[in-house]
Structures are given as C-alpha cells and as structure tokens.
Amino acid sequence: MKKTKWFDRKFPAIADNGILPSIIERLSGTPARIEEMTSQIDPDLLIRKPGSNWSIQEHVGHLSDLEPLWYGRLEELLTGAAELRAADLTNQKTNTANHNGRDIRMLLQLFRKQRKVLVKRLLGLQDDQLLNTALHPRLQTPMRVIDLAYFVAEHDDHHLSAIREMMTS
C-alpha cells in the first residue's frame, strides 16, 4: 500500500471542537502504542537503517524531539500569536541526536514524560481558549487548538505506520 508523504498531506480545518476529547485520547495513547510495538523487537532491528531512512529508534526519538514544537505552538495559539512557530523541516535535531546510541527504554520514557505535559495542558483548556487561530507556517492555513491536536495525532500515526512497515519488511 502506497503511503502519502508527510509533506504532501493536507489538513482541512475541523469545525467541531466536540471531537477534541477523542483526539486528546489518541495523543495520550501514543506512548503506550509505541511501547507495545517496540517491546518485542530485536535490538538490532531497532537501530537498523533502511537505506537513508531513519531507524525505528530514530522515529521514536523524532517524536520526542518534536514535543517542544507542539507545546510551543499550543502556547502561541493560547496567547493570540498571528503565526505558529516554524518547524525545522530538515529535522536537524533528529539527524544529529544519535538516537541509535541511546537505550530504547530511555527514549520511550522521555517521550511519555513529554507527551503527558502536552496532554495535561490540552485537558485543562476552557472552551473559549479553543477559538483562537494562528497561521500554520508551512501549510499557510489557519489552525485552532483542535487542528493542531489533530495534526500532532496524524504526525504520530505517520511515524507509527513507518515503524510498523519496518517491523514487517
């Protein structure tokens, strides 16, 4: 099955803030899903790099690397910023982090800790805080909290599907 490249994805605005609790639940469950996926994988497979692509461990580290971006964007939305901070589209942090030299359990623990902070912040929001919009710098579309949460959940799943593909090939 051919997978759409991340940068080719489109993200239409979500009108119903009432589905935000479900998206938050999805975000909350990502660490457990990754832990389940990677728990029985041979350590050599965790760090195997297929061609110039990331290893499973680098995908996990990448998710952790981006948590400060997601949290920062959320804070920008809540404080009324006109535009969200840009991501480093070269993924310099992930490419230089040497995630393959770290213990997978430490990567998973860090991601879980970071994701808890984001989820807790999202769960504490009031309805009026969900109305602010800011421009996403790459997509050039306005986003609200729900759109950002959905974007992050989709990004998680994009990387989980890459991990699954590597586990089965």
C-alpha positions in Angstrom: 0.0 0.0 0.0 1.5 3.3 -1.0 1.7 5.8 1.8 1.3 9.6 1.2 4.4 11.5 2.1 4.1 13.7 5.1 4.8 17.0 3.3 2.1 16.1 0.7 -0.6 15.8 3.3 -3.4 18.3 3.6 -5.2 19.2 6.8 -8.6 20.7 6.5 -10.0 22.7 9.4 -12.1 20.8 11.9 -15.3 22.7 12.7 -16.5 20.7 15.7 -14.5 21.2 18.9 -16.6 18.5 20.5 -14.3 15.8 19.0 -11.2 17.3 20.7 -11.5 14.9 23.7 -11.2 12.0 21.3 -8.1 13.5 19.7 -6.6 14.1 23.1 -7.2 10.5 24.0 -5.4 9.4 20.8 -2.5 11.7 21.7 -2.4 10.3 25.2 -2.2 6.7 23.9 0.7 7.2 21.5 3.4 6.4 24.1 1.7 3.1 25.0 1.2 2.2 21.4 4.9 2.7 20.6 5.9 0.8 23.7 3.8 -2.1 22.7 5.1 -2.0 19.1 8.8 -1.9 20.1 8.7 -4.2 23.2 9.4 -7.4 21.4 11.7 -6.1 18.6 15.2 -7.4 18.4 17.6 -4.6 19.4 19.5 -4.9 16.1 16.2 -4.2 14.2 15.5 -1.1 16.4 18.7 0.6 15.1 18.7 -0.8 11.5 18.6 2.0 9.0 16.9 1.0 5.7 18.9 3.0 3.2 19.0 6.7 4.0 15.8 6.4 6.1 15.6 6.6 9.9 15.7 3.5 12.1 12.8 2.6 14.4 14.7 4.1 17.3 15.2 7.3 15.3 11.5 7.5 14.6 10.8 7.2 18.3 13.4 9.8 19.1 11.9 12.1 16.5 8.5 12.1 18.1 10.2 13.2 21.4 12.3 15.8 19.5 9.1 17.5 18.3 7.2 17.7 21.6 8.6 21.1 22.4 7.4 22.4 19.0 3.9 21.1 19.6 3.8 22.6 23.1 5.2 25.9 21.9 2.6 26.1 19.1 -0.2 25.4 21.6 1.0 28.2 23.8 1.2 30.5 20.8 -2.4 29.7 19.9 -3.5 30.4 23.5 -1.6 33.7 23.7 -3.0 35.0 20.4 0.0 34.8 18.1 -0.7 35.5 14.5 1.5 32.7 13.2 2.8 29.5 14.7 6.5 28.9 15.0 8.1 27.1 12.1 9.4 23.5 12.3 12.9 22.7 11.2 12.0 20.9 8.0 15.5 19.4 7.8 14.9 17.6 11.1 18.4 18.6 12.2 17.7 17.7 15.8 16.8 14.2 15.0 19.5 13.7 12.4 22.2 14.7 14.9 20.8 13.3 18.1 22.3 9.8 17.8 19.1 8.2 19.0 20.5 4.8 17.9 23.2 5.2 20.6 20.6 5.5 23.3 18.6 2.9 25.2 15.1 2.5 23.6 13.6 2.5 27.1 15.1 5.9 27.8 13.7 7.3 24.5 10.3 5.9 25.3 10.3 7.2 28.9 11.3 10.7 27.7 8.5 10.7 25.1 6.0 9.5 27.6 7.0 12.3 30.1 6.9 15.0 27.4 3.6 13.8 26.0 2.0 13.9 29.5 2.8 17.6 29.7 1.1 18.3 26.4 -2.0 16.2 27.2 -2.4 17.7 30.6 -2.3 21.2 29.1 -4.9 20.3 26.5 -7.2 18.7 29.1 -7.1 21.9 31.2 -8.3 24.2 28.4 -11.6 26.1 28.6 -14.0 26.3 25.6 -13.2 30.0 25.0 -9.5 29.0 24.6 -10.3 26.8 21.7 -11.4 29.6 19.4 -8.1 31.4 18.7 -6.5 30.9 15.3 -2.9 31.2 14.1 -1.4 30.6 10.7 0.5 27.4 10.2 3.8 28.5 8.5 4.2 25.6 6.1 0.6 24.8 5.3 -0.4 28.5 5.2 -3.7 27.7 6.7 -5.3 28.9 9.9 -5.3 26.4 12.8 -7.1 26.3 16.1 -6.2 24.1 19.1 -8.3 21.2 17.6 -6.5 21.4 14.3 -3.1 21.4 16.0 -4.1 18.4 18.1 -5.3 16.5 15.1 -2.1 17.5 13.2 0.1 16.1 16.0 -2.0 12.9 16.2 -1.6 12.4 12.5 2.1 13.0 12.7 2.3 10.4 15.5 0.5 7.9 13.3 2.6 8.7 10.3 5.7 7.6 12.2 4.0 4.6 13.9 3.0 3.4 10.4 6.6 3.8 9.3 7.7 1.7 12.3 5.1 -0.9 11.6 6.3 -1.1 8.0 9.9 -1.6 9.1 8.8 -4.4 11.5 7.1 -6.3 8.8 9.5 -5.9 5.9 
